[in-house]
Amino acid sequence: MKTVNVSGLKNNPSAALRMAHDDLVLVMNRNEPDALMVGLKSSKIIGMPGVRKALATALFKDGDLSLARSAKLADTPLADFIAHVSRLGIPVIKLSAEDVQQDMDTLDQWLKEV
């Protein structure tokens, strides 16, 4: 196991990431253990069944990844990923009631013109 302090992580995060590719990296904050970095590829965690999809789902749900990037991370076709998150009750499109009403008004206007 290797260690890095928070200031070292802040100043040179790529060094800590390189270390995490080979071994666990313990992040120390004021001489106290604070976090643990795990290289997903080297630990073979990312290759375990369901891990990629679980990570992608969590990151999409929290708004940290777009739908398309989440599907790519999950190594799943976009349509299949949309169906997956929908089954879990995670909204694919997040609109306010005001946005929906505005879209409906626009649609009504467009239909009248056609």
C-alpha positions as CSV (number, residue, x, y, z in Angstrom):
1,M,0.0,0.0,0.0
2,K,1.2,3.5,-0.8
3,T,0.3,6.8,0.8
4,V,-0.1,10.3,-0.3
5,N,-1.1,13.4,1.7
6,V,-3.9,15.7,0.7
7,S,-1.5,18.5,-0.3
8,G,0.4,16.0,-2.5
9,L,-2.9,14.9,-4.0
10,K,-3.9,18.5,-4.7
11,N,-0.5,19.4,-6.2
12,N,0.0,16.3,-8.4
13,P,-3.1,14.2,-8.7
14,S,-1.8,12.3,-11.7
15,A,1.0,10.8,-9.5
16,A,-1.5,9.4,-7.1
17,L,-3.5,8.0,-9.9
18,R,-0.4,6.3,-11.3
19,M,0.3,4.8,-7.9
20,A,-3.3,3.6,-7.7
21,H,-2.8,1.7,-11.0
22,D,-0.3,-0.5,-9.2
23,D,-1.5,-0.6,-5.6
24,L,-3.9,0.8,-3.0
25,V,-3.2,4.4,-2.2
26,L,-4.1,5.7,1.3
27,V,-4.8,9.5,1.3
28,M,-3.7,11.1,4.6
29,N,-5.1,14.3,6.0
30,R,-3.2,15.8,8.9
31,N,-1.6,12.5,9.7
32,E,-5.0,10.7,9.8
33,P,-6.2,8.3,7.1
34,D,-8.9,10.0,5.1
35,A,-9.6,8.1,1.9
36,L,-8.5,5.1,-0.1
37,M,-7.9,5.1,-3.8
38,V,-8.3,1.9,-5.7
39,G,-7.2,1.3,-9.3
40,L,-10.3,-0.2,-10.9
41,K,-8.5,-1.8,-13.8
42,S,-5.5,-3.2,-11.8
43,S,-7.8,-4.6,-9.1
44,K,-10.0,-6.1,-11.8
45,I,-13.1,-4.6,-10.1
46,I,-14.2,-2.9,-13.2
47,G,-14.4,-6.2,-15.0
48,M,-16.6,-7.9,-12.5
49,P,-20.2,-8.5,-13.6
50,G,-22.5,-5.5,-13.2
51,V,-19.9,-3.1,-11.9
52,R,-19.7,-0.9,-15.0
53,K,-23.5,-0.7,-15.2
54,A,-23.8,0.1,-11.5
55,L,-21.2,2.8,-11.6
56,A,-22.8,4.3,-14.7
57,T,-26.3,4.2,-13.2
58,A,-25.1,5.9,-10.0
59,L,-23.2,8.6,-11.8
60,F,-26.2,9.3,-14.1
61,K,-28.7,9.4,-11.3
62,D,-26.5,11.9,-9.4
63,G,-26.1,14.0,-12.5
64,D,-22.4,13.5,-12.7
65,L,-22.5,11.9,-16.2
66,S,-24.8,12.5,-19.2
67,L,-27.0,9.7,-20.4
68,A,-24.8,9.0,-23.4
69,R,-21.6,8.9,-21.4
70,S,-23.3,6.7,-18.8
71,A,-24.3,4.2,-21.5
72,K,-20.8,4.2,-22.8
73,L,-19.4,3.6,-19.4
74,A,-21.9,0.8,-18.9
75,D,-20.8,-0.6,-22.2
76,T,-24.5,-0.8,-23.2
77,P,-26.3,0.6,-26.2
78,L,-28.0,3.9,-25.4
79,A,-31.6,2.5,-25.9
80,D,-30.8,-0.4,-23.5
81,F,-29.4,1.9,-20.9
82,I,-32.5,4.2,-21.1
83,A,-34.6,1.1,-20.5
84,H,-32.4,0.1,-17.6
85,V,-32.6,3.4,-15.7
86,S,-36.3,3.7,-16.5
87,R,-37.0,0.3,-14.9
88,L,-35.2,1.6,-11.8
89,G,-37.4,4.6,-11.7
90,I,-34.7,7.1,-12.6
91,P,-36.0,9.8,-14.9
92,V,-34.2,10.1,-18.2
93,I,-35.4,13.6,-18.8
94,K,-35.6,16.0,-15.9
95,L,-37.9,18.9,-16.6
96,S,-39.8,21.2,-14.3
97,A,-43.6,21.5,-14.7
98,E,-43.0,24.9,-16.2
99,D,-40.7,23.5,-18.8
100,V,-43.2,20.7,-19.7
101,Q,-46.0,23.3,-20.1
102,Q,-43.8,25.5,-22.3
103,D,-43.0,22.4,-24.5
104,M,-46.7,21.5,-24.7
105,D,-47.6,25.1,-25.7
106,T,-44.9,25.0,-28.4
107,L,-46.2,21.7,-29.7
108,D,-49.8,23.1,-29.7
109,Q,-48.6,26.1,-31.7
110,W,-46.7,24.0,-34.1
111,L,-49.7,21.6,-34.7
112,K,-51.9,24.6,-35.5
113,E,-49.5,25.7,-38.2
114,V,-49.2,22.3,-39.8
